[in-house]
């Protein structure tokens, strides 16, 4: 369960991340709107905790941008502004909740759990590629209609690739998506999980394949839509 904290103070952000870690969450910390936008583009977070006073922009700019693209990620605004107009502006701008600093961590945690429960009651997301069907919320994989059991990391990797089917996913994107912004960078962990996932797909006779884009990353293709010779020639 990974959440993103966008907070201008790295010390405060790390303190909050540590407390969330002890509560069972994984948390990444960014200090600017730009860094938050980049992180959200690489990882599908469970929730966003965002401050308003950020060095490069108002945190609401990020909230409005997410909502304009159709994102339904639960968002809690954290700020020292406690006026009614500020709270209403945040809620009308797309935030789901609003906490005023200083706040008790237990209160923030309770609000986060409440938002996640509410989010879980909405219709689940089902991703499909070829004969592969992945229920994201239920973490259920079916291939050719048959229930298929795989490891948690392989399931996360599959989700990242299916969401980008037909497009190359870089090694950095996969590493960050699997292990977080400060994860196992530079290791061969991604290659290991790619190997395991390929075997699962092959054994289950999936109609998708994972191709290697040399020097870049990996690409999931559906049968009959493999990379063309032109695409291969463009590889570094």
DASUL-V452572 format. One record per pair of residues at least 4 apart in sequence whose ideal C-beta (glycine too) atoms are under 8 Angstrom apart, sorted by the first residue. I is the first residue (numbers start at 1). J is the second residue. Records with the same first field share a line. If there is no record, write none. Layout:
# DASUL-V452572
I: J + J
This chain:
# DASUL-V452572
1: 24 + 25 + 26 + 46
2: 25 + 26 + 27 + 28 + 43 + 45 + 46 + 180
3: 20 + 25 + 26 + 27 + 28 + 45 + 46 + 47 + 48 + 49 + 112
4: 27 + 28 + 29 + 30 + 36 + 39 + 40 + 43 + 45 + 47 + 48 + 49
5: 13 + 16 + 17 + 20 + 27 + 28 + 29 + 30 + 49 + 50
6: 29 + 30 + 31 + 32 + 33 + 35 + 36 + 48 + 49 + 50 + 51 + 54 + 59 + 62
7: 12 + 13 + 16 + 29 + 30 + 31 + 49 + 50 + 51 + 78
8: 31 + 32 + 51 + 53 + 54 + 55
9: 13 + 31
10: 14 + 29 + 31
11: 15
12: 16
13: 17 + 29 + 30 + 31
14: 18 + 29
15: 19
16: 20 + 27 + 29 + 49 + 105
17: 21 + 27 + 28 + 29
18: 22
19: 23 + 105 + 109
20: 25 + 26 + 27 + 109
21: 25 + 26 + 27
23: 109
25: 46
26: 180
28: 39 + 43 + 45 + 180 + 181 + 182
30: 35 + 36 + 38 + 39
31: 35 + 54 + 55
32: 36 + 54 + 55 + 56 + 57
33: 37 + 54 + 56 + 57 + 58 + 59 + 61 + 62
34: 38 + 56 + 57
35: 39
36: 40 + 48 + 50 + 62
37: 41 + 62 + 65
38: 42
39: 43 + 45 + 176 + 181
40: 45 + 48 + 66 + 73
42: 172 + 173 + 176 + 177
43: 176 + 177 + 180
44: 159 + 163 + 177
45: 73
46: 73 + 74 + 116
47: 73 + 74 + 75 + 76 + 112 + 115 + 116
48: 62 + 63 + 66 + 73 + 74 + 75 + 76
49: 75 + 76 + 78 + 108 + 112
50: 59 + 62 + 63 + 75 + 76 + 77 + 78 + 95
51: 59 + 77 + 78 + 79
52: 58 + 59 + 60 + 77 + 78 + 79 + 81 + 86 + 90
53: 58 + 59 + 79 + 80
54: 58 + 59
57: 61 + 62
59: 63 + 77 + 79
60: 64 + 77 + 89 + 90 + 93 + 94 + 95
61: 65
62: 66
63: 67 + 75 + 77 + 90 + 93 + 94 + 95
64: 68 + 93 + 94
65: 69
66: 71 + 73 + 75 + 94
67: 71 + 93 + 94
72: 119 + 122
74: 96 + 97 + 112 + 115 + 116 + 118 + 119
75: 94 + 95 + 96 + 97
76: 95 + 96 + 97 + 98 + 99 + 108 + 111 + 112 + 115
77: 90 + 95 + 97 + 98 + 99
78: 99 + 101 + 103 + 108
79: 86 + 90 + 98 + 99 + 100 + 101
80: 100 + 101
81: 86 + 100
82: 86 + 87 + 100
83: 87
84: 88
85: 89
86: 90
87: 91 + 98
88: 92
89: 93
90: 95 + 98
91: 95 + 96 + 98
96: 115
97: 111 + 114 + 115
99: 103 + 107 + 108 + 111
103: 107 + 108
104: 108
105: 109
106: 110
107: 111
108: 112
109: 113
110: 114
111: 115
112: 116
113: 117
114: 118
115: 119
116: 120
117: 121
118: 122
120: 137
124: 135 + 136 + 137 + 138
125: 135 + 136 + 137
126: 133 + 134 + 135 + 136
127: 133 + 134 + 136 + 159 + 162 + 163
128: 132 + 133 + 134 + 162
129: 162 + 165 + 208 + 220 + 222
130: 206 + 207 + 208 + 222 + 223
131: 143 + 144 + 145 + 206 + 207 + 208
132: 141 + 142 + 143 + 158 + 162 + 201 + 206 + 207 + 208
133: 141 + 142 + 143
134: 140 + 141 + 142 + 155 + 158 + 159 + 162
135: 139 + 140 + 141 + 142
136: 159
139: 155
140: 147
141: 147 + 148 + 149 + 150 + 155 + 158
142: 146 + 147 + 148
143: 148 + 201 + 204 + 205 + 206
144: 204 + 205 + 206
146: 204
148: 200 + 204
150: 154 + 155 + 158 + 196 + 197 + 200
151: 155 + 196
152: 156
153: 157 + 178 + 193
154: 158 + 193 + 196 + 197 + 200
155: 159
156: 160 + 177 + 178
157: 161 + 174 + 177 + 178 + 190 + 193 + 194 + 197
158: 162 + 197
159: 163
160: 164 + 169 + 173 + 174 + 177 + 178
161: 165 + 169 + 210 + 218 + 220
162: 220
164: 168 + 169 + 220
165: 208 + 220 + 221 + 222
166: 219 + 220 + 221 + 222 + 225
167: 219
168: 213 + 216 + 217 + 218 + 219
169: 173 + 174 + 217 + 218 + 219 + 220
170: 174 + 216 + 217
171: 175 + 190 + 216 + 217 + 218
172: 176 + 217
173: 177 + 217
174: 178 + 190 + 217 + 218
175: 179 + 183 + 184 + 185 + 189 + 190
176: 180 + 181 + 183
178: 183 + 184 + 189 + 190 + 193
179: 183 + 184 + 185 + 189
184: 189
188: 192
189: 193
190: 194
191: 195
192: 196
193: 197
194: 198 + 210 + 218
195: 199
196: 200
197: 201 + 210
198: 202 + 209 + 210
199: 203
200: 204
201: 206 + 208 + 209 + 210
202: 206
207: 222 + 223
208: 220 + 221 + 222 + 223
209: 220 + 221 + 223 + 226
210: 218 + 219 + 220
211: 218 + 219 + 220 + 221 + 226 + 227
212: 218 + 219
213: 217 + 218 + 219 + 227 + 235
214: 235 + 236
215: 235 + 236
216: 235 + 236
219: 227
221: 225 + 226 + 227
227: 231 + 232
228: 232
229: 233
230: 234
231: 235
